[in-house]
Amino acid sequence: MLETKEETILPPRIVKAFAGVRGRVQAAVAAQPSSVSFAEALAQIQKFQQMTGTKK
Amino acid sequence: MNLPPLAEGSEHQVLFDGEASEVVKITLPGTYGDYYEIIHGRMHQFDSTPAEYLLRMRWWQKLFSTAPLPLGITRTGQILSRQQFIKGDPPEQEAVDDFLTEAGLTAVKKSCWLWTKAEDESNIEVWIGDARADNFVSATGGIIPIDIRIWVKPWALNS
């Protein structure tokens, strides 16, 4: 798929085009709790697996 | 590395680092993800190379942030990366589709979770595959991608 070096570099226009959504994601990440326990993480994973019926 | 296992999927074994509230992802042996192409109207899946797997993380970070940070590679060729654990709930697929639409992406085959965005002046297309709801988290503040497949190809290849 990757035939030239140029294909590995994202043009600035593309990066700029995603600035809005990237900013919203970064804001949502900033609102994340500072710590998550293993039990909480495991419970969340199981919740996702129940949703899809598959392992993530 | 002595971390408890959290999950195992089709691509990674996932360990949990409680001190950092991060996950450590280890690619399964011989697996570096995949990408998709529409050929004669049907979606085909292709294995990615290790380089493409690493580029996917780089592009994910550049476009969305939240990508795993590559740590290294084992002697057997498994790539390790580290990523913040994102706390939240499974989103509805509609919310994920809205998120991708707001990012300027267009569904190529929504039923196959395949999206693209053309940048004709740069002669390039960004493709996103496997954009299923369970690859995103609905967190306080919005949708956050936790596992997305991104690849780029020249516009000319599609004409």
Backbone of each chain as ProteinMPNN parsed JSONL, in Angstrom:
{"seq_chain_A": "MLETKEETILPPRIVKAFAGVRGRVQAAVAAQPSSVSFAEALAQIQKFQQMTGTKK", "coords_chain_A": {"N_chain_A": [[0.823, -1.201, 0.0], [1.958, 1.245, 0.761], [3.701, 3.17, -1.208], [5.404, 5.279, -1.747], [7.586, 7.592, -0.101], [6.285, 9.982, 0.362], [3.696, 9.262, 0.852], [3.619, 8.6, 3.475], [3.462, 10.842, 4.932], [1.296, 13.102, 6.343], [-0.487, 15.609, 4.713], [-0.418, 19.07, 5.683], [-2.886, 20.331, 5.3], [-4.803, 18.336, 5.617], [-4.402, 17.599, 8.283], [-5.111, 19.987, 9.487], [-7.773, 20.095, 8.754], [-8.939, 18.301, 10.453], [-8.862, 19.558, 12.846], [-10.971, 20.583, 14.424], [-12.5, 18.337, 15.367], [-10.455, 17.008, 16.61], [-9.819, 18.761, 18.654], [-12.145, 18.597, 20.171], [-12.007, 15.954, 21.017], [-9.676, 16.047, 22.543], [-10.508, 17.746, 24.575], [-12.449, 16.177, 25.769], [-10.854, 14.088, 26.677], [-9.342, 15.462, 28.529], [-11.189, 15.756, 30.509], [-11.258, 13.356, 31.711], [-11.149, 10.989, 34.463], [-8.545, 11.125, 36.958], [-7.453, 8.776, 37.811], [-7.917, 5.263, 37.317], [-9.176, 2.256, 38.47], [-8.146, -1.231, 38.394], [-10.341, -2.918, 38.683], [-12.46, -1.274, 37.903], [-11.736, -0.803, 35.255], [-11.84, -3.388, 34.202], [-14.531, -4.004, 34.566], [-15.65, -2.203, 32.79], [-14.634, -3.1, 30.338], [-15.897, -5.571, 30.197], [-18.486, -4.725, 29.969], [-18.456, -3.575, 27.449], [-17.911, -5.852, 25.962], [-20.209, -7.298, 26.37], [-21.922, -5.767, 24.926], [-21.143, -6.15, 22.289], [-20.757, -8.821, 22.035], [-18.36, -9.857, 21.492], [-14.841, -10.185, 22.099], [-12.723, -7.466, 22.976]], "CA_chain_A": [[0.0, 0.0, 0.0], [2.78, 2.432, 0.876], [4.622, 3.065, -2.329], [6.387, 6.347, -1.732], [7.761, 8.22, 1.198], [5.302, 11.05, 0.51], [2.436, 8.716, 1.358], [3.687, 8.418, 4.922], [3.366, 12.155, 5.562], [-0.022, 13.711, 6.153], [-0.406, 17.028, 4.342], [-0.94, 19.968, 6.727], [-4.309, 20.644, 5.076], [-5.609, 17.263, 6.219], [-4.286, 17.721, 9.744], [-5.899, 21.168, 9.848], [-9.194, 19.785, 8.556], [-9.406, 17.523, 11.606], [-8.572, 20.306, 14.076], [-12.162, 20.717, 15.248], [-12.812, 17.084, 16.055], [-9.316, 16.699, 17.495], [-9.97, 19.608, 19.834], [-13.232, 18.066, 21.01], [-11.508, 14.73, 21.645], [-8.717, 16.43, 23.585], [-11.272, 18.294, 25.697], [-13.087, 15.044, 26.453], [-9.791, 13.367, 27.387], [-8.952, 16.287, 29.68], [-12.211, 15.587, 31.548], [-11.173, 11.985, 32.229], [-10.672, 10.898, 35.851], [-7.084, 11.041, 37.039], [-7.043, 7.381, 37.986], [-8.917, 4.222, 37.089], [-8.709, 1.005, 39.085], [-8.251, -2.423, 37.54], [-11.721, -3.417, 38.76], [-13.293, -0.398, 37.067], [-11.371, -1.041, 33.853], [-12.339, -4.711, 33.822], [-16.004, -3.915, 34.468], [-15.971, -1.491, 31.549], [-14.335, -4.0, 29.216], [-16.959, -6.581, 30.159], [-19.686, -4.039, 29.474], [-18.292, -3.459, 25.993], [-18.013, -7.196, 25.386], [-21.626, -7.668, 26.383], [-22.582, -5.021, 23.862], [-20.799, -6.666, 20.966], [-20.695, -10.281, 22.011], [-17.0, -10.242, 21.131], [-13.792, -9.62, 22.939], [-11.934, -6.371, 22.413]], "C_chain_A": [[0.865, 1.262, 0.0], [3.875, 2.38, -0.174], [5.694, 4.142, -2.324], [6.478, 6.942, -0.337], [6.7, 9.289, 1.45], [3.997, 10.532, 1.104], [2.449, 8.525, 2.861], [3.511, 9.737, 5.657], [1.983, 12.739, 5.284], [0.152, 15.172, 5.779], [-0.996, 17.9, 5.449], [-2.419, 20.287, 6.547], [-5.212, 19.594, 5.71], [-5.586, 17.382, 7.743], [-5.146, 18.895, 10.23], [-7.397, 20.887, 9.748], [-9.779, 19.01, 9.734], [-9.257, 18.291, 12.929], [-9.788, 20.392, 15.002], [-12.467, 19.468, 16.051], [-11.688, 16.711, 17.019], [-9.408, 17.516, 18.786], [-11.048, 19.091, 20.773], [-12.786, 16.795, 21.726], [-10.551, 15.087, 22.79], [-9.431, 17.003, 24.805], [-11.94, 17.175, 26.491], [-12.052, 14.243, 27.24], [-9.369, 14.138, 28.638], [-9.945, 16.136, 30.838], [-12.197, 14.185, 32.147], [-10.724, 11.989, 33.693], [-9.161, 10.673, 35.888], [-6.605, 9.612, 37.253], [-8.232, 6.449, 37.783], [-8.371, 2.935, 37.69], [-8.851, -0.157, 38.093], [-9.688, -2.935, 37.526], [-12.651, -2.583, 37.877], [-13.028, -0.665, 35.581], [-11.943, -2.361, 33.367], [-13.858, -4.692, 33.646], [-16.412, -3.225, 33.166], [-15.736, -2.379, 30.327], [-15.452, -5.036, 29.071], [-18.263, -5.983, 29.624], [-19.623, -3.906, 27.944], [-18.462, -4.825, 25.337], [-19.455, -7.669, 25.358], [-22.365, -6.99, 25.241], [-22.364, -5.689, 22.509], [-20.86, -8.184, 20.893], [-19.333, -10.791, 21.599], [-16.029, -9.633, 22.109], [-13.112, -8.474, 22.214], [-10.486, -6.537, 22.816]], "O_chain_A": [[0.544, 2.235, -0.681], [4.85, 1.64, -0.042], [6.786, 3.928, -2.85], [5.571, 6.808, 0.484], [6.265, 9.491, 2.584], [3.278, 11.27, 1.778], [1.398, 8.31, 3.465], [3.419, 9.75, 6.885], [1.563, 12.853, 4.133], [0.871, 15.901, 6.463], [-1.973, 17.508, 6.087], [-3.131, 20.493, 7.53], [-6.257, 19.92, 6.271], [-6.621, 17.28, 8.402], [-5.819, 18.8, 11.256], [-8.188, 21.378, 10.554], [-10.984, 19.063, 9.977], [-9.5, 17.738, 14.001], [-9.651, 20.286, 16.221], [-12.668, 19.529, 17.264], [-11.931, 16.172, 18.099], [-9.11, 17.017, 19.872], [-10.903, 19.132, 21.995], [-13.13, 16.573, 22.887], [-10.613, 14.497, 23.869], [-9.009, 16.773, 25.938], [-11.992, 17.214, 27.721], [-12.335, 13.772, 28.341], [-9.076, 13.543, 29.676], [-9.596, 16.357, 31.997], [-13.03, 13.862, 32.994], [-10.001, 12.89, 34.117], [-8.582, 10.103, 34.963], [-5.47, 9.278, 36.91], [-9.383, 6.802, 38.042], [-7.222, 2.569, 37.439], [-9.572, -0.07, 37.099], [-10.196, -3.34, 36.48], [-13.519, -3.122, 37.191], [-13.949, -0.741, 34.769], [-12.467, -2.449, 32.257], [-14.398, -5.281, 32.709], [-17.389, -3.61, 32.524], [-16.544, -2.401, 29.399], [-15.894, -5.337, 27.962], [-19.031, -6.645, 28.926], [-20.62, -4.103, 27.25], [-19.083, -4.94, 24.281], [-19.872, -8.361, 24.429], [-23.299, -7.546, 24.663], [-23.28, -5.782, 21.692], [-20.999, -8.758, 19.812], [-19.145, -11.988, 21.381], [-16.348, -8.699, 22.844], [-12.945, -8.505, 20.995], [-9.644, -5.718, 22.446]]}, "seq_chain_B": "MNLPPLAEGSEHQVLFDGEASEVVKITLPGTYGDYYEIIHGRMHQFDSTPAEYLLRMRWWQKLFSTAPLPLGITRTGQILSRQQFIKGDPPEQEAVDDFLTEAGLTAVKKSCWLWTKAEDESNIEVWIGDARADNFVSATGGIIPIDIRIWVKPWALNS", "coords_chain_B": {"N_chain_B": [[7.559, -7.678, 31.859], [5.217, -7.115, 34.263], [2.211, -6.99, 34.388], [-1.332, -7.023, 34.957], [-3.478, -8.959, 32.833], [-5.977, -7.492, 30.773], [-7.67, -7.747, 28.602], [-8.195, -9.529, 25.492], [-8.021, -9.183, 22.078], [-8.715, -9.309, 18.534], [-6.421, -8.302, 17.528], [-4.651, -7.532, 19.565], [-3.062, -8.31, 22.713], [-4.075, -7.066, 25.799], [-2.853, -5.308, 28.487], [-3.097, -4.02, 31.853], [-2.052, -1.09, 33.392], [-2.181, -0.058, 36.428], [-1.073, 1.963, 38.013], [-0.516, 4.034, 36.281], [-2.919, 4.321, 35.083], [-3.234, 3.313, 32.492], [-3.287, 1.392, 29.446], [-1.384, -1.326, 28.186], [-0.648, -2.344, 25.062], [-0.112, -5.241, 23.199], [0.829, -6.477, 20.184], [-0.627, -9.341, 18.653], [1.145, -12.366, 17.844], [2.614, -12.056, 14.667], [0.656, -10.364, 13.736], [-0.462, -7.291, 12.574], [-2.586, -5.597, 12.346], [-5.057, -4.446, 9.961], [-6.274, -3.368, 6.721], [-8.682, -1.986, 4.427], [-10.142, -2.341, 1.196], [-12.253, -1.254, -1.433], [-13.176, -3.229, -3.969], [-14.378, -3.681, -7.1], [-16.861, -3.073, -6.052], [-17.046, -4.574, -3.751], [-16.007, -5.12, -0.377], [-12.698, -5.679, 0.574], [-10.329, -7.238, 2.685], [-7.077, -6.575, 3.898], [-3.91, -7.587, 5.157], [-1.96, -5.56, 7.304], [1.387, -4.246, 7.249], [4.157, -4.244, 9.621], [5.232, -1.619, 9.496], [3.068, -0.175, 8.455], [1.289, -0.516, 10.522], [2.506, 0.998, 12.529], [2.437, 3.5, 11.309], [-0.271, 3.914, 11.253], [-0.814, 4.475, 13.947], [0.558, 6.849, 14.18], [-0.792, 8.519, 12.367], [-3.344, 8.453, 13.462], [-2.848, 9.758, 15.891], [-2.109, 12.271, 14.911], [-4.466, 13.156, 13.662], [-6.678, 12.713, 15.398], [-5.732, 12.635, 18.012], [-5.117, 10.88, 21.139], [-3.985, 8.439, 20.399], [-2.29, 5.252, 20.771], [1.01, 5.136, 22.17], [3.887, 4.089, 20.635], [6.092, 1.707, 22.081], [8.088, -0.183, 21.685], [9.556, -3.174, 20.292], [9.255, -6.685, 20.477], [11.559, -9.502, 20.632], [10.376, -11.378, 19.108], [8.93, -9.962, 17.323], [6.606, -8.665, 18.119], [4.734, -5.753, 18.591], [4.794, -3.277, 21.047], [2.726, -0.96, 22.746], [1.557, 1.968, 24.462], [-1.27, 3.339, 26.086], [-3.608, 5.748, 27.232], [-6.105, 4.73, 29.51], [-9.426, 4.96, 28.685], [-12.187, 6.06, 30.296], [-15.606, 5.296, 30.368], [-18.75, 4.826, 28.656], [-20.183, 2.346, 26.426], [-20.75, 3.702, 23.257], [-23.632, 4.623, 21.248], [-23.994, 3.394, 17.899], [-24.915, 5.301, 16.143], [-24.117, 7.685, 17.334], [-21.375, 7.505, 17.046], [-21.19, 7.505, 14.273], [-22.139, 10.085, 13.793], [-20.08, 11.51, 14.996], [-17.935, 10.916, 13.276], [-18.91, 11.986, 10.924], [-19.022, 14.685, 11.624], [-16.338, 15.098, 11.726], [-15.78, 15.411, 9.15], [-15.735, 13.236, 7.545], [-16.888, 10.782, 5.172], [-19.254, 8.237, 4.818], [-18.34, 5.302, 3.259], [-19.071, 2.634, 3.096], [-21.318, 2.233, 5.256], [-22.392, 0.081, 6.583], [-20.254, -1.55, 6.763], [-18.564, -0.205, 8.328], [-16.805, 1.654, 7.184], [-15.053, 4.49, 6.234], [-14.225, 7.618, 4.618], [-12.145, 10.429, 3.745], [-11.575, 12.84, 1.408], [-8.877, 14.763, 0.222], [-8.489, 16.732, -2.068], [-6.772, 18.724, -3.069], [-4.386, 18.064, -1.961], [-4.097, 15.688, -3.079], [-4.825, 13.26, -1.887], [-6.289, 10.653, 0.114], [-7.825, 10.025, 3.199], [-8.505, 7.131, 4.968], [-10.745, 5.386, 7.08], [-11.299, 2.552, 8.925], [-13.26, -0.158, 10.321], [-14.851, 1.248, 12.085], [-16.508, 0.77, 14.366], [-18.969, 0.939, 17.009], [-17.935, -0.09, 19.408], [-15.286, 0.492, 19.299], [-14.949, 2.952, 20.203], [-15.389, 5.29, 22.897], [-17.98, 6.536, 24.877], [-17.627, 9.245, 26.599], [-17.502, 11.515, 29.424], [-18.047, 14.567, 28.103], [-17.779, 13.819, 25.491], [-17.35, 11.778, 22.458], [-14.712, 9.44, 22.243], [-12.125, 8.085, 20.387], [-10.843, 4.782, 20.707], [-9.731, 2.697, 19.424], [-8.907, 2.694, 16.338], [-8.661, 2.198, 12.82], [-6.562, 3.527, 10.527], [-5.663, 4.56, 7.314], [-3.863, 5.796, 4.484], [-4.163, 6.856, 1.159], [-3.125, 7.659, -2.201], [-5.066, 9.958, -4.091], [-5.237, 9.379, -6.752], [-5.283, 6.624, -6.999], [-7.863, 5.893, -6.775], [-9.281, 6.715, -8.895]], "CA_chain_B": [[6.471, -6.769, 32.238], [4.326, -7.85, 35.143], [0.947, -6.26, 34.496], [-2.449, -7.953, 34.798], [-4.173, -8.898, 31.553], [-7.304, -6.878, 30.825], [-8.492, -8.271, 27.508], [-7.473, -9.927, 24.283], [-8.878, -9.045, 20.905], [-8.215, -9.925, 17.306], [-5.117, -7.71, 17.193], [-3.762, -7.258, 20.696], [-3.268, -8.631, 24.12], [-4.124, -5.78, 26.483], [-2.529, -5.353, 29.917], [-3.513, -2.791, 32.537], [-1.097, -0.473, 34.309], [-3.027, 0.682, 37.367], [-0.396, 3.164, 38.53], [-0.608, 5.092, 35.273], [-4.253, 4.256, 34.453], [-2.995, 3.137, 31.069], [-3.209, 0.022, 28.964], [-0.255, -1.669, 27.332], [-1.137, -3.214, 24.004], [0.928, -6.062, 22.562], [0.248, -7.119, 19.0], [-0.552, -10.802, 18.649], [2.236, -12.774, 16.937], [2.365, -12.015, 13.226], [-0.525, -9.545, 13.443], [-0.204, -5.845, 12.634], [-3.794, -4.929, 11.911], [-5.454, -4.638, 8.571], [-6.955, -2.254, 6.073], [-9.735, -2.481, 3.538], [-10.314, -1.67, -0.092], [-13.434, -1.634, -2.199], [-12.785, -3.702, -5.3], [-15.586, -4.094, -7.819], [-18.036, -2.914, -5.201], [-17.018, -5.411, -2.542], [-14.924, -4.772, 0.531], [-11.677, -6.705, 0.773], [-9.473, -6.983, 3.844], [-5.668, -6.894, 3.664], [-3.063, -7.48, 6.347], [-1.007, -4.455, 7.326], [2.767, -4.556, 7.631], [4.533, -3.529, 10.858], [5.377, -0.179, 9.213], [1.73, 0.397, 8.315], [0.707, -0.489, 11.867], [3.084, 2.151, 13.23], [1.913, 4.709, 10.664], [-1.658, 4.064, 11.69], [-0.799, 5.164, 15.242], [1.024, 8.221, 13.948], [-1.863, 9.281, 11.733], [-4.407, 8.538, 14.476], [-2.466, 10.817, 16.811], [-2.124, 13.553, 14.197], [-5.818, 13.578, 13.292], [-7.655, 12.652, 16.491], [-5.053, 12.472, 19.302], [-5.476, 9.669, 21.918], [-3.427, 7.192, 19.86], [-1.256, 4.601, 21.586], [2.394, 5.549, 21.92], [4.717, 2.886, 20.48], [7.167, 1.569, 23.067], [9.18, -0.999, 21.176], [9.187, -4.428, 19.64], [9.893, -7.833, 21.126], [12.433, -10.282, 19.737], [9.533, -12.163, 18.202], [8.251, -9.081, 16.383], [5.353, -8.1, 18.631], [4.89, -4.32, 18.873], [4.182, -2.822, 22.296], [2.369, 0.456, 22.806], [0.931, 2.381, 25.724], [-2.383, 4.251, 25.787], [-4.433, 6.086, 28.384], [-7.391, 4.041, 29.589], [-10.517, 5.93, 28.577], [-13.329, 5.611, 31.077], [-16.894, 5.732, 29.822], [-19.739, 3.807, 28.293], [-20.272, 2.057, 24.986], [-21.645, 4.654, 22.566], [-24.492, 4.121, 20.176], [-23.336, 3.515, 16.59], [-25.339, 6.569, 15.546], [-23.28, 8.744, 17.9], [-20.061, 7.366, 16.409], [-21.349, 7.965, 12.885], [-22.223, 11.55, 13.851], [-18.725, 11.977, 15.316], [-17.118, 10.81, 12.062], [-19.452, 12.957, 9.97], [-18.569, 16.006, 12.075], [-14.908, 15.18, 11.401], [-15.666, 15.645, 7.708], [-15.628, 11.956, 6.846], [-18.078, 10.305, 4.47], [-19.365, 6.779, 4.877], [-18.232, 4.591, 1.984], [-19.989, 1.532, 3.364], [-21.596, 2.374, 6.683], [-22.632, -1.246, 7.134], [-18.931, -2.164, 6.97], [-17.828, 0.739, 9.186], [-15.711, 2.156, 6.353], [-15.246, 5.918, 6.006], [-13.092, 8.264, 3.946], [-12.156, 11.886, 3.544], [-10.664, 13.208, 0.324], [-8.258, 16.093, 0.236], [-8.081, 16.691, -3.469], [-5.627, 19.603, -3.336], [-3.189, 17.331, -1.542], [-4.095, 14.449, -3.842], [-4.728, 12.177, -0.903], [-7.509, 10.268, 0.833], [-7.69, 9.356, 4.494], [-9.528, 6.096, 5.139], [-10.911, 4.865, 8.436], [-12.039, 1.302, 8.886], [-13.646, -0.792, 11.583], [-15.334, 2.318, 12.972], [-17.647, 0.24, 15.116], [-19.215, 1.652, 18.262], [-17.115, -0.548, 20.524], [-13.933, 1.031, 19.164], [-15.036, 4.316, 20.72], [-15.972, 5.386, 24.232], [-18.789, 7.703, 25.168], [-17.092, 9.741, 27.865], [-17.947, 12.854, 29.789], [-17.444, 15.525, 27.176], [-17.916, 13.417, 24.089], [-16.871, 10.498, 21.93], [-13.247, 9.333, 22.169], [-11.709, 6.833, 19.74], [-9.857, 4.0, 21.459], [-9.078, 1.717, 18.54], [-9.372, 2.904, 14.975], [-7.708, 1.835, 11.767], [-6.424, 4.64, 9.596], [-4.648, 4.456, 6.287], [-3.891, 6.904, 3.531], [-3.722, 6.475, -0.177], [-3.229, 8.761, -3.149], [-6.358, 10.128, -4.752], [-5.162, 8.797, -8.099], [-5.555, 5.191, -6.966], [-9.311, 5.647, -6.745], [-9.943, 7.212, -10.091]], "C_chain_B": [[5.444, -7.552, 33.043], [3.053, -7.038, 35.398], [-0.196, -7.242, 34.284], [-3.104, -7.824, 33.421], [-5.587, -8.338, 31.724], [-8.222, -7.478, 29.772], [-7.578, -8.79, 26.406], [-8.446, -9.864, 23.115], [-8.263, -9.716, 19.705], [-6.819, -9.435, 16.946], [-4.133, -7.7, 18.346], [-4.099, -8.091, 21.931], [-3.174, -7.288, 24.855], [-3.874, -5.99, 27.974], [-2.928, -4.023, 30.546], [-2.446, -2.339, 33.515], [-1.878, 0.442, 35.246], [-2.379, 1.961, 37.862], [-0.553, 4.33, 37.563], [-2.014, 5.231, 34.701], [-4.129, 4.185, 32.932], [-3.095, 1.647, 30.712], [-1.927, -0.125, 28.145], [-0.778, -2.686, 26.327], [0.041, -3.947, 23.379], [0.292, -6.743, 21.359], [0.376, -8.638, 19.12], [0.496, -11.227, 17.621], [1.814, -12.749, 15.47], [1.207, -11.138, 12.799], [-0.195, -8.064, 13.604], [-1.411, -5.072, 12.104], [-4.087, -5.168, 10.442], [-6.041, -3.354, 8.013], [-7.871, -2.841, 5.004], [-9.73, -1.697, 2.228], [-11.599, -2.17, -0.737], [-12.967, -2.009, -3.603], [-14.028, -4.287, -5.965], [-16.808, -4.101, -6.888], [-18.058, -3.744, -3.938], [-15.82, -5.048, -1.684], [-13.981, -5.96, 0.719], [-10.749, -6.268, 1.903], [-8.048, -7.414, 3.526], [-4.886, -6.735, 4.965], [-2.131, -6.284, 6.218], [0.379, -4.975, 7.696], [3.058, -3.877, 8.973], [4.66, -2.025, 10.631], [4.01, 0.489, 9.112], [1.024, 0.478, 9.676], [1.211, 0.736, 12.637], [2.574, 3.467, 12.627], [0.479, 4.982, 11.088], [-1.716, 4.806, 13.025], [-0.395, 6.623, 15.073], [-0.093, 9.082, 13.364], [-3.032, 9.472, 12.693], [-4.097, 9.692, 15.431], [-2.577, 12.187, 16.147], [-3.557, 14.07, 13.979], [-6.765, 13.675, 14.489], [-7.053, 12.837, 17.878], [-5.523, 11.156, 19.933], [-4.861, 8.375, 21.403], [-2.457, 6.561, 20.85], [0.129, 5.108, 21.183], [3.261, 4.284, 21.781], [5.874, 2.874, 21.478], [8.361, 0.809, 22.522], [8.65, -2.278, 20.571], [9.929, -5.571, 20.324], [10.779, -8.576, 20.114], [11.625, -11.097, 18.74], [8.668, -11.289, 17.303], [6.92, -8.543, 16.849], [5.59, -6.646, 19.049], [4.118, -3.966, 20.14], [3.866, -1.338, 22.195], [1.612, 0.714, 24.101], [-0.13, 3.434, 25.409], [-3.17, 4.529, 27.059], [-5.707, 5.248, 28.363], [-8.486, 5.099, 29.583], [-11.747, 5.364, 29.275], [-14.627, 6.147, 30.458], [-17.772, 4.549, 29.486], [-19.652, 3.494, 26.804], [-21.206, 3.064, 24.318], [-22.604, 3.927, 21.635], [-23.76, 4.299, 18.852], [-23.689, 4.848, 15.926], [-24.48, 7.731, 16.055], [-21.884, 8.708, 17.287], [-20.124, 7.865, 14.962], [-21.435, 9.496, 12.833], [-20.838, 12.152, 14.113], [-17.848, 11.983, 14.054], [-17.597, 11.809, 11.001], [-18.991, 14.368, 10.328], [-17.08, 16.206, 11.8], [-14.692, 15.406, 9.905], [-15.543, 14.372, 6.897], [-16.966, 11.58, 6.205], [-18.094, 8.781, 4.537], [-19.283, 6.192, 3.469], [-19.18, 3.397, 2.03], [-20.251, 1.548, 4.862], [-21.804, 1.004, 7.333], [-21.33, -1.995, 7.401], [-18.024, -1.26, 7.787], [-16.614, 1.328, 8.465], [-16.01, 3.587, 5.934], [-14.028, 6.485, 5.297], [-13.267, 9.773, 3.918], [-11.125, 12.217, 2.48], [-10.118, 14.608, 0.552], [-7.648, 16.27, -1.139], [-6.884, 17.586, -3.776], [-4.318, 18.937, -2.935], [-3.087, 15.984, -2.257], [-4.034, 13.217, -2.941], [-6.112, 11.877, -0.315], [-7.138, 9.614, 2.15], [-8.836, 8.371, 4.611], [-9.556, 5.652, 6.603], [-11.79, 3.632, 8.36], [-12.348, 0.778, 10.277], [-14.144, 0.236, 12.598], [-16.61, 1.886, 13.67], [-17.763, 0.953, 16.456], [-18.277, 1.202, 19.371], [-15.632, -0.204, 20.362], [-13.865, 2.488, 19.599], [-15.624, 4.247, 22.129], [-16.793, 6.662, 24.311], [-18.41, 8.191, 26.557], [-17.741, 11.07, 28.207], [-17.266, 13.838, 28.84], [-17.463, 15.084, 25.734], [-17.343, 12.067, 23.746], [-15.342, 10.532, 21.823], [-12.898, 8.02, 21.472], [-10.664, 6.102, 20.574], [-9.172, 2.965, 20.581], [-9.621, 1.911, 17.131], [-8.261, 2.603, 13.984], [-7.7, 2.946, 10.723], [-5.362, 4.3, 8.568], [-4.881, 5.55, 5.257], [-3.5, 6.371, 2.174], [-3.898, 7.647, -1.137], [-4.589, 8.769, -3.821], [-6.374, 9.378, -6.074], [-5.513, 7.317, -8.112], [-7.039, 4.885, -7.045], [-10.009, 6.045, -8.028], [-9.92, 6.166, -11.186]], "O_chain_B": [[4.875, -8.53, 32.559], [2.856, -6.48, 36.477], [-0.055, -8.194, 33.517], [-3.266, -6.718, 32.905], [-6.293, -8.662, 32.679], [-9.409, -7.692, 30.019], [-6.374, -8.533, 26.387], [-9.544, -10.419, 23.164], [-7.4, -10.583, 19.833], [-6.115, -10.067, 16.159], [-2.927, -7.841, 18.143], [-5.237, -8.505, 22.152], [-2.296, -6.475, 24.564], [-4.584, -6.747, 28.637], [-3.079, -3.02, 29.848], [-1.993, -3.111, 34.36], [-2.196, 1.578, 34.895], [-3.073, 2.948, 38.107], [-0.704, 5.478, 37.983], [-2.281, 6.148, 33.924], [-4.818, 4.892, 32.196], [-2.999, 0.775, 31.575], [-1.459, 0.817, 27.507], [-1.282, -3.746, 26.697], [1.067, -3.341, 23.07], [-0.671, -7.496, 21.501], [1.374, -9.147, 19.63], [0.713, -10.524, 16.634], [0.803, -13.336, 15.084], [0.81, -11.157, 11.634], [0.293, -7.64, 14.652], [-1.261, -4.017, 11.487], [-3.446, -5.985, 9.78], [-6.273, -2.387, 8.738], [-7.834, -4.038, 4.721], [-9.352, -0.526, 2.19], [-11.976, -3.335, -0.608], [-12.424, -1.176, -4.327], [-14.638, -5.238, -5.475], [-17.652, -4.996, -6.934], [-18.986, -3.634, -3.136], [-14.753, -4.71, -2.196], [-14.409, -7.083, 0.985], [-10.431, -5.088, 2.05], [-7.828, -8.482, 2.956], [-5.175, -5.85, 5.771], [-1.579, -6.029, 5.148], [0.522, -6.0, 8.363], [2.286, -3.026, 9.413], [4.241, -1.236, 11.479], [3.815, 1.591, 9.625], [0.267, 1.411, 9.944], [0.44, 1.42, 13.31], [2.313, 4.428, 13.35], [0.071, 6.131, 11.258], [-2.571, 5.671, 13.216], [-0.932, 7.513, 15.732], [-0.317, 10.213, 13.795], [-3.64, 10.542, 12.727], [-4.97, 10.502, 15.742], [-3.076, 13.14, 16.746], [-3.819, 15.267, 14.097], [-7.56, 14.61, 14.581], [-7.771, 13.159, 18.825], [-6.259, 10.401, 19.298], [-5.182, 7.304, 21.919], [-1.869, 7.259, 21.676], [0.379, 5.456, 20.028], [3.35, 3.495, 22.722], [6.544, 3.885, 21.691], [9.507, 1.115, 22.852], [7.447, -2.439, 20.366], [11.092, -5.43, 20.702], [10.743, -8.306, 18.913], [12.115, -11.462, 17.671], [7.785, -11.787, 16.605], [6.164, -8.007, 16.039], [6.538, -6.352, 19.777], [2.945, -4.31, 20.286], [4.637, -0.56, 21.633], [1.1, -0.205, 24.74], [0.082, 4.311, 24.572], [-3.373, 3.628, 27.874], [-6.319, 5.076, 27.309], [-8.465, 6.028, 30.391], [-12.275, 4.322, 28.887], [-14.711, 7.315, 30.078], [-17.568, 3.432, 29.963], [-19.115, 4.278, 26.022], [-22.335, 3.255, 24.77], [-22.399, 2.764, 21.287], [-22.991, 5.247, 18.692], [-22.864, 5.446, 15.236], [-24.156, 8.648, 15.3], [-21.281, 9.752, 17.039], [-19.222, 8.56, 14.494], [-20.871, 10.124, 11.936], [-20.471, 13.171, 13.526], [-17.114, 12.939, 13.802], [-16.793, 12.398, 10.277], [-18.618, 15.149, 9.454], [-16.614, 17.337, 11.657], [-13.56, 15.573, 9.452], [-15.275, 14.419, 5.696], [-18.029, 12.013, 6.65], [-17.071, 8.127, 4.337], [-20.072, 6.551, 2.595], [-19.981, 3.183, 1.12], [-19.506, 0.954, 5.641], [-21.437, 0.796, 8.489], [-21.304, -2.956, 8.17], [-16.831, -1.534, 7.917], [-15.541, 1.482, 9.049], [-17.06, 3.877, 5.362], [-12.938, 5.917, 5.36], [-14.37, 10.306, 4.048], [-9.942, 11.913, 2.633], [-10.821, 15.506, 1.015], [-6.467, 16.003, -1.358], [-6.07, 17.258, -4.639], [-3.267, 19.221, -3.51], [-2.126, 15.238, -2.071], [-3.293, 12.269, -3.2], [-6.982, 12.746, -0.26], [-6.252, 8.76, 2.21], [-9.994, 8.719, 4.384], [-8.521, 5.559, 7.263], [-12.886, 3.667, 7.801], [-11.771, 1.218, 11.272], [-13.898, 0.118, 13.798], [-17.647, 2.543, 13.579], [-16.788, 1.5, 16.972], [-17.861, 2.018, 20.194], [-14.815, -0.575, 21.205], [-12.86, 3.169, 19.392], [-16.272, 3.267, 22.499], [-16.36, 7.727, 23.87], [-18.824, 7.617, 27.565], [-18.438, 11.67, 27.388], [-16.039, 13.917, 28.794], [-17.192, 15.884, 24.838], [-16.91, 11.311, 24.616], [-14.76, 11.518, 21.373], [-13.328, 6.955, 21.914], [-9.723, 6.71, 21.084], [-8.138, 2.416, 20.961], [-10.664, 1.363, 16.775], [-7.076, 2.742, 14.288], [-8.727, 3.253, 10.118], [-4.287, 3.81, 8.913], [-5.957, 6.141, 5.18], [-2.607, 5.531, 2.057], [-4.73, 8.525, -0.906], [-5.181, 7.721, -4.082], [-7.394, 8.812, -6.468], [-5.989, 6.804, -9.124], [-7.433, 3.757, -7.344], [-11.187, 5.748, -8.225], [-10.435, 6.404, -12.279]]}, "name": "protein", "num_of_chains": 2, "seq": "MLETKEETILPPRIVKAFAGVRGRVQAAVAAQPSSVSFAEALAQIQKFQQMTGTKKMNLPPLAEGSEHQVLFDGEASEVVKITLPGTYGDYYEIIHGRMHQFDSTPAEYLLRMRWWQKLFSTAPLPLGITRTGQILSRQQFIKGDPPEQEAVDDFLTEAGLTAVKKSCWLWTKAEDESNIEVWIGDARADNFVSATGGIIPIDIRIWVKPWALNS"}
